[in-house]
Amino acid sequence: MLINIIIFIVLALLFYFIYKNQKKAYNQEVKNLKLQIITSLEEANDSHRKYLNHTVLQLEAASEKKLEMQEQKYLEDINEKDKYINNLYRMSMSRGEILTYQLLREIKQELISENIRYDSEMIILNNIFIPYLDNQQKTVRQIDHLIVLPTGVYIIETKHLKDIIIHGLAKERLGQHASFFEALFPNEQSNIEKTFVIESQNKSPQTQREIKIIDQKNPALEVKKTAQILTSYLKEKVEFDQLIKPLVYFNYSKSDRNHVINYSELKDVPIFTERDEVSHYFKDQLMIQERVFEVEEMLEIKLIIDEFNDQKSFDFK
């Protein structure tokens, strides 16, 4: 009986120690498993965090690059539109200016074909603008045509006016007819030359006729002022001591009803009404006048003019 009790106690203790060891091993295994799970979760979180950070950086870089590309495209579009607008400014010539430009091109081709000048020795610029101060206000002066030759710089004021054009008439030279002039231009000084158009309109098939007097700015005085402005501008940019020669060209086709009567006594502004007059003038200049510019100097003047006119917008500096 005693032996059975001892055996039972020994077996109970053996089972207890086996259970305790198994529980300890189980708890350690559970602990290790929890540690593995925590480590795996931390590694996963760290990996996910790195992936997210990398993805965010990629998105930011892509977004920044896309923004840069969009900005570049926007600037390119703006630049193209500015060029287009600028070209419209440069090419928006009136019919009269286009006719004068065509004539100048023909004159240049004649000079080249007759071996009078090379292509580089006649520069033609059309519808250009020059900055200047007018009563302390910054503004621009438009030039219909600017021609640079070895003999100098020339500017042409084109007038494409129909009907009868009276040019260069001054009150002081009218004598007993001065009252007529006074009635037309009551506030004008007696020595100022005027330019105006006499427009005749038939109101009926019989004898009734309406006469309209249209005052025009004197183109000779206007082109003289333009020459002074251009001279000052060139002197600011380069060593320039030449006299710019202003010209006026009335280029509407001459007929009995359309012609110019020139009373002007201004000797320093030639007035032309025929194509051949313009052509002969420039050929005579090249034949008679001394050379004052080399090709490099002519190109420098062109560059100065283009530099201002090729801007996105007129920048007064």
C-alpha positions in Angstrom: 0.0 0.0 0.0 2.8 2.4 0.9 4.6 1.5 -2.3 1.6 2.4 -4.3 1.3 5.8 -2.6 5.0 6.5 -3.2 4.7 5.5 -6.9 1.7 7.8 -7.2 3.5 10.7 -5.7 6.6 10.1 -7.9 4.3 10.0 -11.0 2.5 13.1 -10.0 5.7 15.0 -9.5 7.0 13.7 -12.8 3.8 14.8 -14.6 4.1 18.2 -12.8 7.7 18.8 -13.9 6.9 17.7 -17.4 3.8 20.0 -17.6 5.8 22.9 -16.1 8.6 22.4 -18.6 6.1 22.1 -21.5 4.3 25.3 -20.3 7.5 27.2 -20.0 8.6 26.0 -23.5 5.1 27.0 -24.7 5.2 30.4 -23.1 8.7 31.0 -24.6 7.5 29.9 -28.0 4.5 32.2 -27.7 6.8 35.0 -26.6 9.2 34.3 -29.5 6.3 34.2 -31.8 5.0 37.6 -30.5 8.5 39.0 -30.9 8.7 37.7 -34.5 5.2 39.2 -35.2 6.2 42.6 -33.7 9.5 42.5 -35.6 7.8 41.6 -38.8 5.2 44.3 -38.3 7.9 46.9 -37.7 9.8 45.7 -40.7 6.6 45.8 -42.8 5.8 49.3 -41.5 9.3 50.5 -42.1 9.3 49.0 -45.6 5.8 50.5 -46.3 7.0 53.9 -44.9 10.0 53.8 -47.1 7.9 52.9 -50.1 5.4 55.7 -49.3 8.3 58.2 -48.9 9.8 57.0 -52.2 6.4 57.2 -53.9 5.8 60.7 -52.6 9.2 61.8 -53.7 8.6 60.3 -57.2 5.2 62.0 -57.4 6.7 65.3 -56.2 9.5 65.0 -58.7 7.1 64.1 -61.5 4.7 66.9 -60.5 7.6 69.4 -60.3 8.8 68.2 -63.7 5.3 68.4 -65.1 4.9 71.9 -63.7 8.3 72.9 -65.2 7.2 71.5 -68.6 3.9 73.3 -68.4 5.6 76.5 -67.4 8.1 76.1 -70.2 5.3 75.4 -72.7 3.3 78.4 -71.3 6.4 80.7 -71.8 7.0 79.3 -75.3 3.3 79.9 -76.2 3.5 83.4 -74.8 6.7 84.0 -76.7 5.2 82.8 -79.9 2.1 84.9 -79.4 4.3 88.0 -78.7 6.2 87.3 -81.9 3.0 87.0 -83.8 1.6 90.2 -82.4 5.0 92.0 -83.1 4.9 90.7 -86.7 1.4 92.1 -87.0 2.7 95.4 -85.9 5.6 95.2 -88.3 3.5 94.0 -91.2 0.3 96.2 -90.7 1.1 98.6 -93.4 -1.5 100.7 -95.3 -2.0 100.2 -99.0 0.1 103.3 -99.7 2.9 102.0 -97.6 2.8 98.6 -99.3 3.1 100.4 -102.7 6.1 102.4 -101.6 7.7 99.3 -100.2 7.2 97.5 -103.5 8.8 100.5 -105.3 11.8 100.4 -102.9 12.3 96.7 -103.6 12.2 97.4 -107.3 14.8 100.1 -106.9 17.0 97.8 -105.0 16.8 95.1 -107.6 17.6 97.7 -110.3 20.7 98.8 -108.4 21.9 95.2 -108.0 21.2 94.3 -111.7 22.9 97.4 -112.9 25.9 96.7 -110.7 25.5 100.0 -108.9 25.3 98.4 -105.5 25.4 95.0 -103.8 22.4 93.6 -102.0 23.9 94.4 -98.6 24.3 98.1 -99.5 20.6 98.9 -99.4 18.7 98.2 -96.2 14.9 98.8 -96.2 12.9 98.8 -93.0 9.2 99.4 -93.0 6.6 100.5 -90.4 9.1 100.8 -87.5 8.9 102.7 -84.2 11.4 104.8 -82.3 11.0 105.8 -78.6 11.2 109.4 -77.6 10.0 111.9 -75.0 7.0 114.1 -75.9 6.4 116.7 -73.2 8.2 114.5 -70.7 6.0 111.6 -71.6 7.5 108.3 -73.0 6.0 107.5 -76.4 7.0 106.2 -79.9 7.3 107.7 -83.3 6.2 105.7 -86.3 8.3 105.7 -89.5 6.8 104.5 -92.8 10.1 103.6 -94.4 13.7 103.8 -93.4 16.4 103.3 -96.0 20.1 102.9 -95.1 22.5 103.4 -98.0 26.3 103.9 -98.0 25.5 107.6 -98.6 23.3 108.1 -95.6 20.0 107.4 -93.8 16.7 108.3 -95.5 13.2 108.2 -94.2 10.1 108.4 -96.4 6.6 109.6 -95.3 4.1 108.0 -97.6 0.8 109.7 -98.4 -1.8 107.8 -100.4 -4.4 110.6 -100.8 -6.8 110.9 -103.7 -8.6 114.0 -105.1 -6.7 117.3 -105.3 -4.0 117.7 -102.7 -2.8 121.2 -101.9 0.6 120.9 -100.2 2.8 123.6 -98.6 0.4 126.5 -98.9 1.1 129.4 -96.4 -1.1 132.4 -95.7 1.7 134.9 -96.1 2.2 133.9 -99.7 -1.5 134.3 -100.7 -1.7 138.1 -100.9 -5.2 139.3 -101.6 -6.5 135.7 -101.3 -5.2 135.4 -97.7 -8.8 135.9 -96.4 -9.8 132.6 -98.0 -7.0 130.8 -96.1 -7.9 132.6 -92.9 -11.5 131.4 -93.2 -10.2 127.8 -93.6 -7.6 127.9 -90.9 -8.4 130.8 -88.6 -5.9 130.0 -85.9 -2.9 129.1 -88.1 0.3 131.2 -88.2 0.8 133.0 -91.5 4.2 131.4 -92.2 3.1 127.8 -91.5 2.7 125.7 -94.6 -0.5 123.7 -94.7 -1.5 120.5 -96.5 -5.2 119.8 -97.3 -7.4 117.8 -99.7 -10.0 119.3 -101.9 -12.7 116.6 -102.3 -15.3 117.3 -104.9 -18.6 115.4 -104.9 -21.4 115.7 -107.4 -24.7 115.8 -105.6 -26.8 115.6 -108.8 -26.4 114.8 -112.5 -26.8 118.5 -113.3 -24.6 121.2 -111.9 -24.8 120.9 -108.2 -21.4 120.0 -106.6 -20.2 119.8 -103.1 -16.6 120.8 -102.2 -15.1 119.4 -99.0 -11.8 120.7 -97.5 -10.0 118.1 -95.4 -7.1 119.3 -93.3 -4.0 117.1 -93.3 -0.9 117.3 -91.1 1.8 118.7 -93.3 3.8 115.5 -94.1 7.0 117.5 -94.8 7.0 119.0 -91.3 6.1 115.7 -89.8 8.9 113.8 -91.5 11.4 116.5 -90.6 10.4 116.1 -86.9 10.7 112.3 -87.3 14.2 112.7 -88.7 15.2 114.8 -85.7 13.8 112.2 -83.3 15.6 109.3 -85.1 18.9 111.3 -85.1 18.7 111.8 -81.4 17.9 108.1 -80.8 20.8 106.9 -82.9 23.2 109.3 -81.2 22.2 107.7 -77.8 23.1 104.3 -79.2 26.2 104.8 -81.4 28.5 107.4 -82.7 26.3 109.1 -85.3 27.0 112.5 -86.9 25.2 112.2 -90.2 22.2 114.2 -91.3 19.1 112.0 -91.8 17.4 113.0 -95.0 13.5 113.2 -94.9 11.4 112.6 -98.0 7.6 112.8 -98.8 6.1 110.6 -101.4 2.5 111.1 -102.6 1.9 107.8 -104.4 -1.8 107.8 -105.4 -2.1 107.3 -109.1 -2.1 110.7 -110.9 -5.1 111.7 -113.0 -7.1 114.8 -113.8 -9.1 114.3 -110.6 -6.2 113.0 -108.5 -3.1 115.1 -108.3 -0.8 117.1 -106.0 -0.2 120.8 -106.3 3.0 121.6 -104.5 3.5 125.2 -103.1 6.1 124.2 -100.5 9.2 126.3 -100.2 10.9 123.8 -97.9 14.2 123.0 -99.7 15.3 120.3 -97.3 12.4 117.9 -97.8 12.0 116.6 -101.4 8.4 116.0 -102.5 7.8 113.2 -104.9 4.6 112.3 -106.8 6.0 109.9 -109.4 7.7 106.5 -109.1 10.5 107.6 -111.4 11.2 110.6 -109.2 11.9 108.4 -106.2 14.0 106.0 -108.3 16.1 108.7 -109.8 16.6 110.4 -106.5 18.2 107.4 -104.9 20.3 106.6 -107.9 21.5 110.2 -108.0 22.4 110.0 -104.3 24.5 106.9 -104.9 26.2 108.4 -107.9 26.8 112.0 -106.5 27.0 111.8 -102.7 30.1 110.6 -100.9 30.1 107.3 -99.0 29.7 107.8 -95.3 28.9 104.2 -94.1 30.5 100.9 -94.6 28.3 97.8 -94.6 29.2 97.0 -91.0 28.0 100.4 -89.9 24.8 100.1 -91.9 24.1 96.8 -90.3 24.8 98.3 -86.9 22.1 100.9 -87.5 19.6 98.2 -88.6 20.4 96.2 -85.4 19.7 99.2 -83.2 16.3 99.7 -84.9 15.5 96.0 -84.8 16.5 95.7 -81.2 13.7 98.0 -80.1 11.1 96.9 -82.6 11.6 93.2 -82.0 10.7 93.4 -78.3 7.7 91.6 -76.9 6.4 95.0 -75.9 7.9 98.4 -76.2 10.2 98.7 -73.2 11.4 102.3 -72.6 14.9 102.3 -71.2 
